[in-house]
Amino acid sequence: MYNNNRSIFQEKIDAEIKIEPKDWMPDKYRSHLIRQISQHAHSEIIGMQPEGNWITRAPTLRAKMVLIAKVQDEAGHGLYLYSATETLGVTRSKLIEQLQVGKAKYSNIFNYPTLTWADIGAIGWLVDGAAIVNQQSLRKTSYGPYSRAMIRICKEESFHQRQGYEIMSKMANGTPEQQEMAQDALNRWWWPSLMMFGPHDSDSAHTSNAMKWKIKRNTNDELRQLFVDRTVKQADLIGLKIPDENLKWNSKNKHYDFGDINWDEFWEVIKGNGFCNKERMSNHINSHKEGKWVREAAFAYANKNKNGNKNE
């Protein structure tokens, strides 16, 4: 029976038929999805912090409104993804508990500080740009709820990237001080953005099964290369310089060659030793505690409506 189920499962994968929550799936497929989707959800929620810090300091009313809307979007993305993860048989409270005790991870990029307004532009342009490269591929992921969440999220992320690029473009063409600030932000966010795609495929414990089950359609290195190829041209258009002396166009493979990534830094951040790991997690835990009464009120209201409908 097990082998028959496994064969049917793989046949669906090979035939590009989405796997839905009620379908049989291998335990490793389920656990892989829980790890990946919950990490994505955690990243959306923790990722609200570096930008939320600038809402009260945004330079114009329009910038403030755009940033508030973006942070709200990220919260919504987190909810979509938590809901998708819950279809795999795990509760949201369990997922959050795993994050807060260090058993679950979120993207390394959200452990860096936002020092200037240009950092907000860099996050939109580079971080959301890297996210879009990854998420566009995930729209075709084999698990139905995850795929549908990605389709919805991608539409909003594209706005976020354009807004960030607009900030960087204005500053890169502004006063000498603004130009310096924009270049400094690019210098600090470039390499962490490349790390967002994860380790080289040869060093990744998850790539093989993810590709076999079509959870991922492209490898970490393929996605990283696509991001570099897109972003170098965008930087050139606004007069900014990618901080990589080894960056050059390869006419043979029609891609940009780029320098070595500091993987020691990447693994240190993953271990919890980044600039802002402790601060970001402490903020999350405190906010979660302070919001307990809201969750309890929402739960009571939902139960009241549920019981009321039964009595009608």
Secondary structure as a PSIPRED ss2 file (coil, helix, strand):
# PSIPRED VFORMAT (PSIPRED V4.0)

   1 M C   1.000  0.000  0.000
   2 Y H   0.000  1.000  0.000
   3 N H   0.000  1.000  0.000
   4 N H   0.000  1.000  0.000
   5 N H   0.000  1.000  0.000
   6 R H   0.000  1.000  0.000
   7 S H   0.000  1.000  0.000
   8 I H   0.000  1.000  0.000
   9 F H   0.000  1.000  0.000
  10 Q H   0.000  1.000  0.000
  11 E H   0.000  1.000  0.000
  12 K H   0.000  1.000  0.000
  13 I H   0.000  1.000  0.000
  14 D H   0.000  1.000  0.000
  15 A C   1.000  0.000  0.000
  16 E C   1.000  0.000  0.000
  17 I C   1.000  0.000  0.000
  18 K C   1.000  0.000  0.000
  19 I E   0.000  0.000  1.000
  20 E C   1.000  0.000  0.000
  21 P C   1.000  0.000  0.000
  22 K C   1.000  0.000  0.000
  23 D C   1.000  0.000  0.000
  24 W C   1.000  0.000  0.000
  25 M C   1.000  0.000  0.000
  26 P C   1.000  0.000  0.000
  27 D H   0.000  1.000  0.000
  28 K H   0.000  1.000  0.000
  29 Y H   0.000  1.000  0.000
  30 R H   0.000  1.000  0.000
  31 S H   0.000  1.000  0.000
  32 H H   0.000  1.000  0.000
  33 L H   0.000  1.000  0.000
  34 I H   0.000  1.000  0.000
  35 R H   0.000  1.000  0.000
  36 Q H   0.000  1.000  0.000
  37 I H   0.000  1.000  0.000
  38 S H   0.000  1.000  0.000
  39 Q H   0.000  1.000  0.000
  40 H H   0.000  1.000  0.000
  41 A H   0.000  1.000  0.000
  42 H H   0.000  1.000  0.000
  43 S H   0.000  1.000  0.000
  44 E H   0.000  1.000  0.000
  45 I H   0.000  1.000  0.000
  46 I H   0.000  1.000  0.000
  47 G C   1.000  0.000  0.000
  48 M H   0.000  1.000  0.000
  49 Q H   0.000  1.000  0.000
  50 P H   0.000  1.000  0.000
  51 E H   0.000  1.000  0.000
  52 G H   0.000  1.000  0.000
  53 N C   1.000  0.000  0.000
  54 W C   1.000  0.000  0.000
  55 I H   0.000  1.000  0.000
  56 T H   0.000  1.000  0.000
  57 R H   0.000  1.000  0.000
  58 A C   1.000  0.000  0.000
  59 P C   1.000  0.000  0.000
  60 T C   1.000  0.000  0.000
  61 L H   0.000  1.000  0.000
  62 R H   0.000  1.000  0.000
  63 A H   0.000  1.000  0.000
  64 K H   0.000  1.000  0.000
  65 M H   0.000  1.000  0.000
  66 V H   0.000  1.000  0.000
  67 L H   0.000  1.000  0.000
  68 I H   0.000  1.000  0.000
  69 A H   0.000  1.000  0.000
  70 K H   0.000  1.000  0.000
  71 V H   0.000  1.000  0.000
  72 Q H   0.000  1.000  0.000
  73 D H   0.000  1.000  0.000
  74 E H   0.000  1.000  0.000
  75 A H   0.000  1.000  0.000
  76 G H   0.000  1.000  0.000
  77 H H   0.000  1.000  0.000
  78 G H   0.000  1.000  0.000
  79 L H   0.000  1.000  0.000
  80 Y H   0.000  1.000  0.000
  81 L H   0.000  1.000  0.000
  82 Y H   0.000  1.000  0.000
  83 S H   0.000  1.000  0.000
  84 A H   0.000  1.000  0.000
  85 T H   0.000  1.000  0.000
  86 E H   0.000  1.000  0.000
  87 T C   1.000  0.000  0.000
  88 L C   1.000  0.000  0.000
  89 G C   1.000  0.000  0.000
  90 V C   1.000  0.000  0.000
  91 T C   1.000  0.000  0.000
  92 R H   0.000  1.000  0.000
  93 S H   0.000  1.000  0.000
  94 K H   0.000  1.000  0.000
  95 L H   0.000  1.000  0.000
  96 I H   0.000  1.000  0.000
  97 E H   0.000  1.000  0.000
  98 Q H   0.000  1.000  0.000
  99 L H   0.000  1.000  0.000
 100 Q H   0.000  1.000  0.000
 101 V C   1.000  0.000  0.000
 102 G C   1.000  0.000  0.000
 103 K C   1.000  0.000  0.000
 104 A C   1.000  0.000  0.000
 105 K C   1.000  0.000  0.000
 106 Y C   1.000  0.000  0.000
 107 S C   1.000  0.000  0.000
 108 N H   0.000  1.000  0.000
 109 I H   0.000  1.000  0.000
 110 F H   0.000  1.000  0.000
 111 N H   0.000  1.000  0.000
 112 Y C   1.000  0.000  0.000
 113 P C   1.000  0.000  0.000
 114 T C   1.000  0.000  0.000
 115 L C   1.000  0.000  0.000
 116 T C   1.000  0.000  0.000
 117 W H   0.000  1.000  0.000
 118 A H   0.000  1.000  0.000
 119 D H   0.000  1.000  0.000
 120 I H   0.000  1.000  0.000
 121 G H   0.000  1.000  0.000
 122 A H   0.000  1.000  0.000
 123 I H   0.000  1.000  0.000
 124 G H   0.000  1.000  0.000
 125 W H   0.000  1.000  0.000
 126 L H   0.000  1.000  0.000
 127 V H   0.000  1.000  0.000
 128 D H   0.000  1.000  0.000
 129 G H   0.000  1.000  0.000
 130 A H   0.000  1.000  0.000
 131 A H   0.000  1.000  0.000
 132 I H   0.000  1.000  0.000
 133 V H   0.000  1.000  0.000
 134 N H   0.000  1.000  0.000
 135 Q H   0.000  1.000  0.000
 136 Q H   0.000  1.000  0.000
 137 S H   0.000  1.000  0.000
 138 L H   0.000  1.000  0.000
 139 R C   1.000  0.000  0.000
 140 K C   1.000  0.000  0.000
 141 T C   1.000  0.000  0.000
 142 S C   1.000  0.000  0.000
 143 Y E   0.000  0.000  1.000
 144 G H   0.000  1.000  0.000
 145 P H   0.000  1.000  0.000
 146 Y H   0.000  1.000  0.000
 147 S H   0.000  1.000  0.000
 148 R H   0.000  1.000  0.000
 149 A H   0.000  1.000  0.000
 150 M H   0.000  1.000  0.000
 151 I H   0.000  1.000  0.000
 152 R H   0.000  1.000  0.000
 153 I H   0.000  1.000  0.000
 154 C H   0.000  1.000  0.000
 155 K H   0.000  1.000  0.000
 156 E H   0.000  1.000  0.000
 157 E H   0.000  1.000  0.000
 158 S H   0.000  1.000  0.000
 159 F H   0.000  1.000  0.000
 160 H H   0.000  1.000  0.000
 161 Q H   0.000  1.000  0.000
 162 R H   0.000  1.000  0.000
 163 Q H   0.000  1.000  0.000
 164 G H   0.000  1.000  0.000
 165 Y H   0.000  1.000  0.000
 166 E H   0.000  1.000  0.000
 167 I H   0.000  1.000  0.000
 168 M H   0.000  1.000  0.000
 169 S H   0.000  1.000  0.000
 170 K H   0.000  1.000  0.000
 171 M H   0.000  1.000  0.000
 172 A H   0.000  1.000  0.000
 173 N C   1.000  0.000  0.000
 174 G C   1.000  0.000  0.000
 175 T C   1.000  0.000  0.000
 176 P H   0.000  1.000  0.000
 177 E H   0.000  1.000  0.000
 178 Q H   0.000  1.000  0.000
 179 Q H   0.000  1.000  0.000
 180 E H   0.000  1.000  0.000
 181 M H   0.000  1.000  0.000
 182 A H   0.000  1.000  0.000
 183 Q H   0.000  1.000  0.000
 184 D H   0.000  1.000  0.000
 185 A H   0.000  1.000  0.000
 186 L H   0.000  1.000  0.000
 187 N H   0.000  1.000  0.000
 188 R H   0.000  1.000  0.000
 189 W H   0.000  1.000  0.000
 190 W H   0.000  1.000  0.000
 191 W H   0.000  1.000  0.000
 192 P H   0.000  1.000  0.000
 193 S H   0.000  1.000  0.000
 194 L H   0.000  1.000  0.000
 195 M H   0.000  1.000  0.000
 196 M C   1.000  0.000  0.000
 197 F C   1.000  0.000  0.000
 198 G C   1.000  0.000  0.000
 199 P C   1.000  0.000  0.000
 200 H C   1.000  0.000  0.000
 201 D H   0.000  1.000  0.000
 202 S H   0.000  1.000  0.000
 203 D H   0.000  1.000  0.000
 204 S C   1.000  0.000  0.000
 205 A C   1.000  0.000  0.000
 206 H C   1.000  0.000  0.000
 207 T H   0.000  1.000  0.000
 208 S H   0.000  1.000  0.000
 209 N H   0.000  1.000  0.000
 210 A H   0.000  1.000  0.000
 211 M H   0.000  1.000  0.000
 212 K H   0.000  1.000  0.000
 213 W C   1.000  0.000  0.000
 214 K C   1.000  0.000  0.000
 215 I C   1.000  0.000  0.000
 216 K C   1.000  0.000  0.000
 217 R C   1.000  0.000  0.000
 218 N C   1.000  0.000  0.000
 219 T C   1.000  0.000  0.000
 220 N H   0.000  1.000  0.000
 221 D H   0.000  1.000  0.000
 222 E H   0.000  1.000  0.000
 223 L H   0.000  1.000  0.000
 224 R H   0.000  1.000  0.000
 225 Q H   0.000  1.000  0.000
 226 L H   0.000  1.000  0.000
 227 F H   0.000  1.000  0.000
 228 V H   0.000  1.000  0.000
 229 D H   0.000  1.000  0.000
 230 R H   0.000  1.000  0.000
 231 T H   0.000  1.000  0.000
 232 V H   0.000  1.000  0.000
 233 K H   0.000  1.000  0.000
 234 Q H   0.000  1.000  0.000
 235 A H   0.000  1.000  0.000
 236 D H   0.000  1.000  0.000
 237 L H   0.000  1.000  0.000
 238 I C   1.000  0.000  0.000
 239 G C   1.000  0.000  0.000
 240 L C   1.000  0.000  0.000
 241 K C   1.000  0.000  0.000
 242 I C   1.000  0.000  0.000
 243 P C   1.000  0.000  0.000
 244 D C   1.000  0.000  0.000
 245 E C   1.000  0.000  0.000
 246 N C   1.000  0.000  0.000
 247 L C   1.000  0.000  0.000
 248 K E   0.000  0.000  1.000
 249 W E   0.000  0.000  1.000
 250 N E   0.000  0.000  1.000
 251 S C   1.000  0.000  0.000
 252 K C   1.000  0.000  0.000
 253 N C   1.000  0.000  0.000
 254 K C   1.000  0.000  0.000
 255 H E   0.000  0.000  1.000
 256 Y E   0.000  0.000  1.000
 257 D E   0.000  0.000  1.000
 258 F C   1.000  0.000  0.000
 259 G C   1.000  0.000  0.000
 260 D C   1.000  0.000  0.000
 261 I C   1.000  0.000  0.000
 262 N C   1.000  0.000  0.000
 263 W H   0.000  1.000  0.000
 264 D H   0.000  1.000  0.000
 265 E H   0.000  1.000  0.000
 266 F H   0.000  1.000  0.000
 267 W H   0.000  1.000  0.000
 268 E H   0.000  1.000  0.000
 269 V H   0.000  1.000  0.000
 270 I H   0.000  1.000  0.000
 271 K C   1.000  0.000  0.000
 272 G C   1.000  0.000  0.000
 273 N C   1.000  0.000  0.000
 274 G C   1.000  0.000  0.000
 275 F C   1.000  0.000  0.000
 276 C C   1.000  0.000  0.000
 277 N H   0.000  1.000  0.000
 278 K H   0.000  1.000  0.000
 279 E H   0.000  1.000  0.000
 280 R H   0.000  1.000  0.000
 281 M H   0.000  1.000  0.000
 282 S H   0.000  1.000  0.000
 283 N H   0.000  1.000  0.000
 284 H H   0.000  1.000  0.000
 285 I H   0.000  1.000  0.000
 286 N H   0.000  1.000  0.000
 287 S H   0.000  1.000  0.000
 288 H H   0.000  1.000  0.000
 289 K H   0.000  1.000  0.000
 290 E H   0.000  1.000  0.000
 291 G C   1.000  0.000  0.000
 292 K H   0.000  1.000  0.000
 293 W H   0.000  1.000  0.000
 294 V H   0.000  1.000  0.000
 295 R H   0.000  1.000  0.000
 296 E H   0.000  1.000  0.000
 297 A H   0.000  1.000  0.000
 298 A H   0.000  1.000  0.000
 299 F H   0.000  1.000  0.000
 300 A H   0.000  1.000  0.000
 301 Y H   0.000  1.000  0.000
 302 A H   0.000  1.000  0.000
 303 N H   0.000  1.000  0.000
 304 K H   0.000  1.000  0.000
 305 N H   0.000  1.000  0.000
 306 K H   0.000  1.000  0.000
 307 N H   0.000  1.000  0.000
 308 G H   0.000  1.000  0.000
 309 N H   0.000  1.000  0.000
 310 K H   0.000  1.000  0.000
 311 N H   0.000  1.000  0.000
 312 E C   1.000  0.000  0.000
